[in-house]
Amino acid sequence: MTEIIIGAIALVGGGFISYFVLQRALKRKSESIIRDAQAEAEVLRKDKILQAKEKFLQLRTEHEKQINAKNAKLLVIENKVKQKETAVNQRVEDFQRKKKEVDTIRENLSVQMELVERKEMELEKAKRQQIEQLEKISGLSAEEAKNQIVESLKEEAKTEAMSYVNDIMEDAKMSANMEAKKVVIKTIQRVATETAIENSVTIFHIESDEIKGRIIGREGRNIRALEAATGIEIIVDDTPEAIVLSGFDPVRREIARLALHQLVTDGRIHPARIEEVVNKTRKQIEEEMAETGKRTAIDLGIHGLHPELIRMIGKMKYRSSYGQNLLQHARETANLCAIMATELGLNAKKAKRAGLLHDIGKVPDDEPELPHAILGMKLAEKYKEKPDICNAIGAHHDEIEMTTLIAPIIQACDAISGARPGARREIVESYIKRLKDLENLALSHPGVLKTYAIQAGRELRVIVGSDKVSDKEAESLSLDIAQKIQDEMTYPGQVKITVIRETRAINYAK
């Protein structure tokens, strides 16, 4: 038991001893840690102070740089202000100096003006005295003497002017003819086109002679229908692989050629189909005329033409004047007019426009009894062309008086284009006119719908309305037309008049 107590006391005493030893060790440890922490804190404090000092020095340096830069700018501005101030002061001094000079000059001028006025008064007084003395000596007043001098000067000036004018007129007469020839020659040389001679026949080529029989048809009904629809004589002879289309009107010949080509290509050739194709082709030719007119105006650089005038220009493609193609003649005349107007310093665009339109009176839709120049002028007026262009069109054959400088140019260029060697044939024109007169004569009778002169004018086919002309009246009409042709026309040989009266019954299946 004693041992246990001693052991317990020893254990408790050892525990206390251990506790005190541990406490002391911990205290020494904490003191060491505190000292280390204090030393480290001191080091950190010194570092932060150094960093703060460095930052302060850096900021102070930058601030000083900025202040120095601002001071430098202020110095520059101050120098500029001083320079401007100096310049302003200099200008003020100059202004004051100039003002003094101006004042001095003004004073001198005032003195001089006074002297001049005094001299003028003295001069006027002396002049009056001299005039009075001259009037006393001559016995004439100053106004009378002035009038005599003026009259003598007038006579002298008139004499010199007349002499000068005569010299100019002589020079002008000597050079005008030469200059005019130069202008015309230059104009002709700059426009050179082919001559265009129109024929009265067109050759239609076919692949084989078998097609000729189909074109003729049973008992000739197809060829008769084609001739009646187109007004063109169709000659089917022994010529191999060719059919001749004969007629004086180029438009009709072209319609017949295109219609025949379409019928042969299609293969269906009978009277009803022929009429349908001919009507369709006629519309196609009308559209082509309008397109040709547009293309011609564009090629020549002419704008703003009325659509009807454009159509008439295209229609010229199928007309001829004394054998010369009318459209080619109009284009050539337009180019000649433009060149000549340019040479003479006139408006080339107006001249070209008038040159292109000068013969539109030859292609009207109806046939009024007017010269083509007057008719062309009226058409141009109708479609709002300018007065000087209308006058040039109407005056190019001297039917009316020329009122513009363009008019004689149109007349001259029309003559140049038509007078070239080979450009025209008088015989063809007279032949075509005779055939047209033949058709118009028959067309003037009541009940006549269409007339076609064929076989070079040796036959006249007259188509009448069945509701307006009876069979007996058709016979009488044929005789009347023959008698009128004998009385009013001159022609070689004889003319056969064939009056055709058809009765048609038309209905529609719906």
Backbone torsions as a table, in degrees:
resi	resn	phi	psi	omega
1	MET	NA	-44.2	178.3
2	THR	-60.5	-35.7	-178.5
3	GLU	-69.5	-35.1	-179.3
4	ILE	-68.1	-42.9	-178.0
5	ILE	-64.8	-44.1	179.1
6	ILE	-60.8	-39.9	-179.8
7	GLY	-64.6	-37.9	-179.0
8	ALA	-68.3	-42.9	179.6
9	ILE	-62.4	-40.8	178.7
10	ALA	-62.3	-38.7	-178.9
11	LEU	-66.1	-42.6	-179.2
12	VAL	-67.4	-42.6	178.8
13	GLY	-62.7	-39.8	178.2
14	GLY	-64.2	-35.9	180.0
15	GLY	-65.7	-44.3	178.7
16	PHE	-61.7	-42.5	-179.8
17	ILE	-61.2	-45.3	-179.6
18	SER	-60.9	-39.5	-179.1
19	TYR	-62.3	-46.2	-178.8
20	PHE	-65.0	-39.6	179.4
21	VAL	-63.5	-43.6	-179.5
22	LEU	-64.7	-40.4	179.3
23	GLN	-60.3	-43.4	-178.1
24	ARG	-66.9	-41.1	179.5
25	ALA	-63.2	-42.1	-179.9
26	LEU	-63.7	-39.4	-179.9
27	LYS	-63.2	-44.2	179.0
28	ARG	-63.2	-37.6	-178.8
29	LYS	-64.9	-45.8	-178.7
30	SER	-65.2	-39.3	178.5
31	GLU	-62.7	-40.0	178.4
32	SER	-62.4	-44.0	-178.8
33	ILE	-62.9	-42.3	-179.2
34	ILE	-62.7	-42.7	179.7
35	ARG	-62.6	-43.9	179.0
36	ASP	-61.3	-43.0	-179.0
37	ALA	-63.7	-40.8	179.7
38	GLN	-64.7	-40.4	178.0
39	ALA	-63.5	-42.6	-179.3
40	GLU	-66.5	-39.3	178.8
41	ALA	-64.0	-38.8	178.7
42	GLU	-63.0	-40.9	179.2
43	VAL	-63.0	-45.9	179.5
44	LEU	-61.1	-41.2	-179.5
45	ARG	-61.5	-41.6	179.4
46	LYS	-65.7	-40.3	179.0
47	ASP	-61.5	-46.6	-178.2
48	LYS	-62.0	-39.7	178.4
49	ILE	-62.4	-42.7	178.5
50	LEU	-61.8	-44.7	-179.9
51	GLN	-61.8	-42.3	-179.6
52	ALA	-63.6	-40.9	178.4
53	LYS	-62.5	-43.4	179.3
54	GLU	-61.9	-44.3	179.6
55	LYS	-61.1	-43.0	179.0
56	PHE	-60.5	-44.0	179.3
57	LEU	-63.0	-41.3	-179.6
58	GLN	-63.7	-45.9	179.9
59	LEU	-63.6	-39.4	179.4
60	ARG	-64.7	-38.2	178.6
61	THR	-63.9	-45.5	179.8
62	GLU	-63.9	-41.3	179.3
63	HIS	-62.1	-41.0	178.4
64	GLU	-64.8	-38.3	177.5
65	LYS	-61.9	-45.7	-179.9
66	GLN	-62.1	-42.7	179.5
67	ILE	-63.0	-41.3	179.0
68	ASN	-63.1	-42.5	-179.7
69	ALA	-62.7	-44.5	179.4
70	LYS	-64.4	-38.1	177.6
71	ASN	-63.7	-39.0	179.1
72	ALA	-64.1	-43.5	179.0
73	LYS	-63.0	-44.1	178.6
74	LEU	-60.6	-37.4	178.5
75	LEU	-64.5	-43.5	178.9
76	VAL	-61.8	-46.0	-179.6
77	ILE	-62.2	-40.0	179.5
78	GLU	-63.8	-39.0	178.2
79	ASN	-64.5	-42.8	179.6
80	LYS	-63.1	-42.6	179.5
81	VAL	-61.6	-41.5	179.0
82	LYS	-63.1	-42.1	178.7
83	GLN	-61.7	-45.3	180.0
84	LYS	-63.1	-39.9	178.9
85	GLU	-61.8	-41.7	177.8
86	THR	-62.3	-44.1	-179.8
87	ALA	-63.2	-42.3	179.8
88	VAL	-62.7	-42.7	178.6
89	ASN	-61.5	-39.3	179.2
90	GLN	-63.9	-42.2	-180.0
91	ARG	-65.7	-40.3	178.1
92	VAL	-61.1	-41.7	178.4
93	GLU	-63.9	-43.6	178.6
94	ASP	-61.4	-42.8	-179.3
95	PHE	-61.6	-44.2	179.8
96	GLN	-64.0	-39.3	178.8
97	ARG	-65.0	-44.0	179.7
98	LYS	-65.7	-36.9	178.3
99	LYS	-61.0	-41.5	177.6
100	LYS	-62.7	-41.9	179.4
101	GLU	-63.6	-42.4	179.3
102	VAL	-61.8	-42.9	179.3
103	ASP	-61.3	-39.6	178.7
104	THR	-64.9	-44.4	179.8
105	ILE	-63.1	-40.1	-179.7
106	ARG	-62.6	-41.3	178.1
107	GLU	-63.0	-41.4	179.3
108	ASN	-64.5	-40.6	179.6
109	LEU	-63.6	-41.0	178.4
110	SER	-59.2	-43.7	178.8
111	VAL	-63.0	-44.8	-179.0
112	GLN	-65.4	-38.0	178.6
113	MET	-63.3	-40.6	176.9
114	GLU	-62.2	-41.7	178.1
115	LEU	-63.6	-42.3	-179.6
116	VAL	-63.7	-44.1	179.2
117	GLU	-60.8	-40.6	178.7
118	ARG	-63.4	-43.6	179.3
119	LYS	-63.7	-40.1	179.7
120	GLU	-62.9	-41.6	178.4
121	MET	-62.2	-44.6	178.8
122	GLU	-62.8	-42.1	-179.4
123	LEU	-64.6	-42.2	178.9
124	GLU	-62.5	-39.9	179.6
125	LYS	-65.0	-44.0	178.8
126	ALA	-64.7	-37.2	-180.0
127	LYS	-64.2	-43.3	179.0
128	ARG	-63.0	-41.3	178.9
129	GLN	-62.4	-42.3	179.4
130	GLN	-65.2	-40.2	179.3
131	ILE	-63.7	-41.3	178.5
132	GLU	-62.3	-41.0	179.0
133	GLN	-65.4	-43.3	179.3
134	LEU	-63.5	-39.7	178.1
135	GLU	-63.9	-39.2	178.0
136	LYS	-64.2	-42.2	-177.2
137	ILE	-69.9	-46.2	-173.5
138	SER	-85.1	-20.9	-176.0
139	GLY	75.6	12.6	178.6
140	LEU	-119.5	147.7	174.3
141	SER	-77.8	167.3	-178.8
142	ALA	-63.5	-38.7	-179.7
143	GLU	-66.2	-41.0	178.5
144	GLU	-64.3	-43.1	178.9
145	ALA	-62.8	-40.3	179.3
146	LYS	-62.3	-43.6	179.9
147	ASN	-62.5	-40.9	178.9
148	GLN	-62.7	-41.6	179.5
149	ILE	-65.1	-43.4	179.6
150	VAL	-60.5	-44.3	-179.3
151	GLU	-62.0	-43.5	-179.8
152	SER	-64.9	-38.7	177.6
153	LEU	-66.2	-38.3	177.4
154	LYS	-59.6	-47.6	-179.1
155	GLU	-62.0	-42.8	179.6
156	GLU	-63.7	-42.2	179.7
157	ALA	-65.0	-40.4	178.6
158	LYS	-61.0	-44.5	-179.8
159	THR	-61.4	-46.2	179.7
160	GLU	-65.3	-40.1	-179.6
161	ALA	-64.4	-43.4	179.1
162	MET	-61.7	-41.1	178.0
163	SER	-62.7	-42.4	180.0
164	TYR	-65.4	-42.7	179.6
165	VAL	-64.3	-41.5	178.9
166	ASN	-61.3	-41.8	177.6
167	ASP	-61.8	-43.6	179.9
168	ILE	-63.9	-42.4	-179.7
169	MET	-62.7	-39.9	178.8
170	GLU	-63.8	-44.9	178.1
171	ASP	-62.8	-41.7	-179.1
172	ALA	-63.7	-42.1	178.9
173	LYS	-63.2	-37.4	-179.0
174	MET	-70.5	-37.7	-174.4
175	SER	-95.1	-23.0	-174.1
176	ALA	-62.8	-45.9	-178.7
177	ASN	-62.2	-42.3	179.8
178	MET	-65.4	-43.4	179.8
179	GLU	-64.7	-40.3	178.4
180	ALA	-62.1	-42.0	178.2
181	LYS	-63.5	-38.8	179.0
182	LYS	-62.0	-44.4	-179.8
183	VAL	-60.9	-46.3	-179.1
184	VAL	-64.4	-43.1	-178.4
185	ILE	-65.2	-44.3	177.9
186	LYS	-59.6	-42.4	-178.9
187	THR	-63.1	-45.5	-179.0
188	ILE	-65.5	-39.9	-177.8
189	GLN	-65.6	-31.1	-176.4
190	ARG	-83.7	-10.9	176.4
191	VAL	-125.1	111.7	178.3
192	ALA	-132.1	112.2	179.3
193	THR	-122.9	164.7	179.6
194	GLU	-72.3	152.1	172.2
195	THR	-76.5	145.5	-175.9
196	ALA	-123.7	103.1	179.9
197	ILE	-103.1	121.8	-179.6
198	GLU	-85.6	141.4	174.0
199	ASN	-105.2	167.7	-179.9
200	SER	-104.2	9.1	177.8
201	VAL	-133.3	151.9	174.8
202	THR	-128.8	133.2	179.7
203	ILE	-92.8	123.1	177.1
204	PHE	-105.0	115.1	-176.9
205	HIS	-86.1	139.6	178.3
206	ILE	-125.0	160.3	-175.8
207	GLU	-74.6	-37.9	-179.0
208	SER	-149.1	160.4	-178.3
209	ASP	-73.0	-10.4	177.7
210	GLU	-64.3	-30.4	-178.5
211	ILE	-66.9	-25.3	-179.6
212	LYS	-58.7	-42.1	-179.7
213	GLY	-63.7	-38.6	179.4
214	ARG	-69.3	-34.1	178.1
215	ILE	-68.6	-39.8	179.3
216	ILE	-67.6	-43.8	178.4
217	GLY	79.6	174.0	179.6
218	ARG	-64.8	123.6	-179.5
219	GLU	54.6	26.1	175.3
220	GLY	76.5	18.7	-175.5
221	ARG	-70.3	-35.9	-178.6
222	ASN	-67.2	-45.5	-177.0
223	ILE	-68.4	-34.6	176.8
224	ARG	-66.3	-42.4	178.6
225	ALA	-62.6	-40.1	179.5
226	LEU	-66.6	-42.5	178.4
227	GLU	-65.9	-38.9	179.9
228	ALA	-68.4	-36.2	-178.0
229	ALA	-75.4	-32.6	-174.5
230	THR	-104.3	-23.2	-175.3
231	GLY	74.6	21.0	-179.0
232	ILE	-115.7	136.3	175.8
233	GLU	-78.9	125.8	-179.2
234	ILE	-106.2	114.2	-175.6
235	ILE	-102.8	111.9	176.8
236	VAL	-108.7	103.9	-177.7
237	ASP	-124.0	-157.0	-176.4
238	ASP	-82.0	2.7	179.1
239	THR	-62.4	123.4	-175.0
240	PRO	-69.0	133.3	173.8
241	GLU	52.5	40.0	179.5
242	ALA	-156.0	144.8	174.1
243	ILE	-127.3	137.3	-177.2
244	VAL	-98.9	126.7	174.4
245	LEU	-104.3	115.1	-173.8
246	SER	-115.0	130.0	177.3
247	GLY	179.1	151.1	-176.0
248	PHE	-81.8	-19.1	-176.5
249	ASP	-93.0	112.5	-178.5
250	PRO	-61.1	-31.6	-179.8
251	VAL	-66.1	-45.8	178.8
252	ARG	-62.0	-41.8	-179.5
253	ARG	-62.8	-40.5	-179.9
254	GLU	-67.0	-40.7	177.0
255	ILE	-61.2	-44.3	179.9
256	ALA	-63.3	-41.2	-178.7
257	ARG	-64.7	-48.2	-178.9
258	LEU	-66.0	-40.0	179.1
259	ALA	-64.9	-42.6	179.8
260	LEU	-64.3	-39.6	178.1
261	HIS	-62.3	-42.8	-179.7
262	GLN	-67.6	-39.0	180.0
263	LEU	-65.8	-42.4	-179.4
264	VAL	-67.2	-40.6	179.0
265	THR	-65.3	-41.9	-178.2
266	ASP	-72.4	-37.4	178.9
267	GLY	92.6	-18.5	178.9
268	ARG	-90.5	105.5	-178.0
269	ILE	-123.0	105.2	174.3
270	HIS	-154.2	161.6	-170.9
271	PRO	-53.3	-44.6	-178.8
272	ALA	-64.0	-43.3	178.7
273	ARG	-65.1	-36.3	179.9
274	ILE	-62.5	-46.6	179.7
275	GLU	-62.7	-41.4	179.3
276	GLU	-61.2	-47.1	-178.1
277	VAL	-66.9	-39.4	-179.4
278	VAL	-64.6	-43.1	178.3
279	ASN	-63.4	-41.8	178.5
280	LYS	-64.3	-40.7	179.8
281	THR	-66.5	-36.9	179.1
282	ARG	-62.2	-41.6	176.2
283	LYS	-64.8	-38.4	179.1
284	GLN	-63.0	-40.4	178.6
285	ILE	-65.1	-38.4	177.3
286	GLU	-60.6	-44.2	178.2
287	GLU	-64.1	-38.6	179.5
288	GLU	-66.2	-36.2	176.4
289	MET	-60.1	-46.2	179.7
290	ALA	-61.8	-41.3	179.9
291	GLU	-66.4	-40.0	178.3
292	THR	-63.5	-41.4	177.9
293	GLY	-61.8	-43.6	178.1
294	LYS	-61.8	-46.4	-178.1
295	ARG	-63.1	-39.0	179.1
296	THR	-64.1	-45.3	179.8
297	ALA	-62.7	-40.0	179.2
298	ILE	-66.4	-43.4	179.8
299	ASP	-59.5	-37.5	-177.5
300	LEU	-88.6	-3.9	179.5
301	GLY	71.9	31.8	-180.0
302	ILE	-105.3	125.6	-174.9
303	HIS	-122.5	160.6	173.7
304	GLY	79.5	17.0	177.5
305	LEU	-74.7	145.3	175.9
306	HIS	-65.4	142.2	-179.3
307	PRO	-54.4	-33.1	-180.0
308	GLU	-69.8	-37.0	175.9
309	LEU	-66.5	-38.0	177.2
310	ILE	-61.9	-41.3	178.8
311	ARG	-63.7	-40.5	179.3
312	MET	-65.6	-36.6	176.7
313	ILE	-62.7	-43.5	176.4
314	GLY	-63.1	-33.0	179.6
315	LYS	-65.6	-26.0	179.1
316	MET	-61.2	-24.3	-179.9
317	LYS	-58.0	-29.7	-177.0
318	TYR	-106.6	22.4	176.8
319	ARG	-127.1	154.7	178.0
320	SER	-135.3	153.2	177.4
321	SER	-123.9	111.2	-174.7
322	TYR	53.4	39.5	178.0
323	GLY	85.8	-10.1	-179.5
324	GLN	-92.5	130.1	179.7
325	ASN	-59.1	128.1	-171.0
326	LEU	-70.0	-37.2	179.7
327	LEU	-67.3	-42.5	179.1
328	GLN	-64.9	-37.8	177.6
329	HIS	-63.5	-41.5	-179.9
330	ALA	-66.4	-42.3	178.1
331	ARG	-63.1	-44.9	-178.9
332	GLU	-63.6	-42.2	178.2
333	THR	-63.0	-40.4	179.3
334	ALA	-61.4	-45.8	179.5
335	ASN	-65.2	-41.7	177.4
336	LEU	-60.6	-43.3	-179.1
337	CYS	-63.0	-42.5	-179.4
338	ALA	-62.3	-43.8	-178.7
339	ILE	-66.3	-44.4	-178.3
340	MET	-66.3	-40.1	178.2
341	ALA	-63.0	-39.4	177.7
342	THR	-63.7	-43.1	178.7
343	GLU	-60.6	-33.4	-176.6
344	LEU	-94.3	2.4	178.6
345	GLY	74.5	26.9	178.7
346	LEU	-104.2	179.5	-177.8
347	ASN	-73.9	106.5	-175.9
348	ALA	-69.1	-34.7	-178.0
349	LYS	-65.6	-43.1	177.9
350	LYS	-64.7	-41.7	-180.0
351	ALA	-62.6	-43.1	179.6
352	LYS	-64.3	-40.2	-179.9
353	ARG	-63.0	-47.0	179.7
354	ALA	-65.4	-36.9	178.4
355	GLY	-63.5	-39.5	179.3
356	LEU	-68.1	-35.4	-174.2
357	LEU	-93.4	-0.4	-168.3
358	HIS	-65.0	-23.9	-177.4
359	ASP	-111.8	20.4	-179.8
360	ILE	-66.6	-17.0	175.9
361	GLY	-67.8	-10.2	178.2
362	LYS	-88.3	-7.9	-177.2
363	VAL	-127.2	48.4	179.0
364	PRO	-77.9	163.5	176.8
365	ASP	-75.3	-31.6	173.5
366	ASP	-113.3	178.6	-175.0
367	GLU	-123.2	74.8	178.6
368	PRO	-72.7	157.6	-178.7
369	GLU	-83.5	70.1	179.3
370	LEU	-136.7	147.8	171.8
371	PRO	-60.4	147.6	-173.1
372	HIS	-64.5	-27.4	179.4
373	ALA	-68.6	-44.3	178.9
374	ILE	-66.1	-43.3	179.1
375	LEU	-62.5	-41.5	177.5
376	GLY	-62.4	-39.4	177.8
377	MET	-63.1	-43.3	-179.9
378	LYS	-65.2	-38.1	177.5
379	LEU	-65.4	-41.8	179.1
380	ALA	-63.6	-40.8	177.2
381	GLU	-64.4	-40.2	-179.5
382	LYS	-60.6	-37.9	-176.4
383	TYR	-101.4	29.0	165.5
384	LYS	65.2	35.2	171.5
385	GLU	-78.5	157.5	-175.4
386	LYS	-69.6	152.1	-175.0
387	PRO	-58.1	-38.5	-178.2
388	ASP	-67.5	-33.6	176.7
389	ILE	-69.9	-42.0	178.2
390	CYS	-61.4	-42.5	179.4
391	ASN	-63.8	-39.9	179.4
392	ALA	-64.0	-38.5	178.5
393	ILE	-66.2	-46.5	-176.0
394	GLY	-72.0	-24.3	-174.1
395	ALA	-99.2	2.8	-172.7
396	HIS	-74.2	-7.4	170.5
397	HIS	-122.5	22.1	175.0
398	ASP	63.9	25.0	174.9
399	GLU	-73.7	-28.5	175.8
400	ILE	-130.3	169.9	-178.3
401	GLU	-77.0	140.1	176.6
402	MET	-77.7	128.3	-179.4
403	THR	-118.0	-2.1	179.9
404	THR	-130.6	162.8	178.6
405	LEU	-75.3	-18.4	179.9
406	ILE	-71.9	-33.0	-173.6
407	ALA	-56.2	-50.6	179.0
408	PRO	-64.4	-27.9	177.0
409	ILE	-66.2	-43.1	178.6
410	ILE	-61.2	-44.3	-179.1
411	GLN	-61.9	-44.0	-178.7
412	ALA	-66.8	-43.7	-177.4
413	CYS	-70.8	-33.0	174.1
414	ASP	-61.9	-42.5	178.5
415	ALA	-67.5	-39.0	179.2
416	ILE	-62.3	-46.0	-178.1
417	SER	-65.9	-38.1	-177.4
418	GLY	-83.8	-19.6	-174.4
419	ALA	-94.3	-0.4	178.6
420	ARG	-63.0	146.0	178.8
421	PRO	-58.6	126.7	176.9
422	GLY	85.3	0.8	-176.6
423	ALA	-74.5	-33.7	-174.4
424	ARG	-135.1	159.2	174.2
425	ARG	-131.2	118.2	-179.4
426	GLU	-64.9	-36.3	-174.9
427	ILE	-64.1	-43.8	-178.9
428	VAL	-62.5	-43.2	-178.1
429	GLU	-63.7	-45.0	179.9
430	SER	-65.4	-35.7	177.8
431	TYR	-63.9	-46.4	-179.6
432	ILE	-65.6	-38.2	179.1
433	LYS	-64.5	-38.9	179.6
434	ARG	-64.1	-40.8	179.4
435	LEU	-68.0	-39.3	177.0
436	LYS	-63.7	-42.2	177.9
437	ASP	-61.6	-37.7	178.9
438	LEU	-62.0	-45.7	179.1
439	GLU	-66.0	-44.4	-178.6
440	ASN	-64.7	-34.3	178.8
441	LEU	-62.3	-46.3	179.6
442	ALA	-69.5	-34.9	-177.7
443	LEU	-69.1	-18.7	-179.0
444	SER	-74.5	-12.5	179.5
445	HIS	-79.3	144.3	179.8
446	PRO	-66.0	143.4	177.6
447	GLY	89.0	-9.0	-178.7
448	VAL	-83.0	127.0	-179.4
449	LEU	-96.0	-47.0	-178.3
450	LYS	-141.0	150.6	174.3
451	THR	-136.3	138.4	179.6
452	TYR	-134.1	123.2	173.5
453	ALA	-91.1	120.9	-178.0
454	ILE	-128.1	175.3	-178.2
455	GLN	53.1	47.9	177.1
456	ALA	58.1	32.5	177.6
457	GLY	87.2	4.9	179.3
458	ARG	-85.1	-12.5	177.0
459	GLU	-137.3	139.3	177.3
460	LEU	-121.8	117.1	178.1
461	ARG	-99.5	127.6	-175.8
462	VAL	-119.0	119.1	179.9
463	ILE	-102.7	123.1	-176.9
464	VAL	-115.8	159.1	177.6
465	GLY	-80.2	131.3	-177.2
466	SER	-66.6	-24.2	179.8
467	ASP	-83.6	-10.2	-177.7
468	LYS	-111.3	-25.5	-176.4
469	VAL	-128.7	127.5	177.0
470	SER	-86.1	176.1	-179.8
471	ASP	-63.0	-41.4	-179.9
472	LYS	-67.2	-41.3	179.0
473	GLU	-65.1	-30.3	177.1
474	ALA	-63.7	-42.1	177.4
475	GLU	-63.0	-44.5	179.7
476	SER	-64.0	-39.1	179.6
477	LEU	-62.8	-41.9	178.4
478	SER	-58.9	-42.2	179.5
479	LEU	-67.4	-41.5	-179.2
480	ASP	-63.4	-41.9	-179.6
481	ILE	-65.1	-41.8	179.4
482	ALA	-61.5	-43.2	-179.4
483	GLN	-65.4	-39.4	-179.1
484	LYS	-67.9	-37.3	177.1
485	ILE	-63.4	-41.7	179.2
486	GLN	-62.5	-37.8	-175.2
487	ASP	-79.6	-33.9	-168.9
488	GLU	-109.2	-14.0	-173.4
489	MET	-123.1	155.4	173.7
490	THR	-112.3	128.1	-174.7
491	TYR	-154.7	152.8	177.3
492	PRO	-85.1	144.5	175.4
493	GLY	70.5	-143.8	-178.8
494	GLN	-127.3	158.7	-179.0
495	VAL	-120.2	125.6	178.5
496	LYS	-91.5	126.0	179.9
497	ILE	-105.8	117.4	179.1
498	THR	-114.1	115.7	177.9
499	VAL	-97.5	123.5	-176.9
500	ILE	-110.5	121.9	178.1
501	ARG	-121.0	118.4	-177.4
502	GLU	-115.4	142.0	172.7
503	THR	-111.8	124.3	-177.9
504	ARG	-121.6	135.2	174.9
505	ALA	-112.0	117.5	-175.0
506	ILE	-121.6	131.7	174.4
507	ASN	-144.7	169.0	-176.2
508	TYR	-127.9	133.8	174.4
509	ALA	-92.6	123.6	-175.8
510	LYS	-113.6	NA	NA
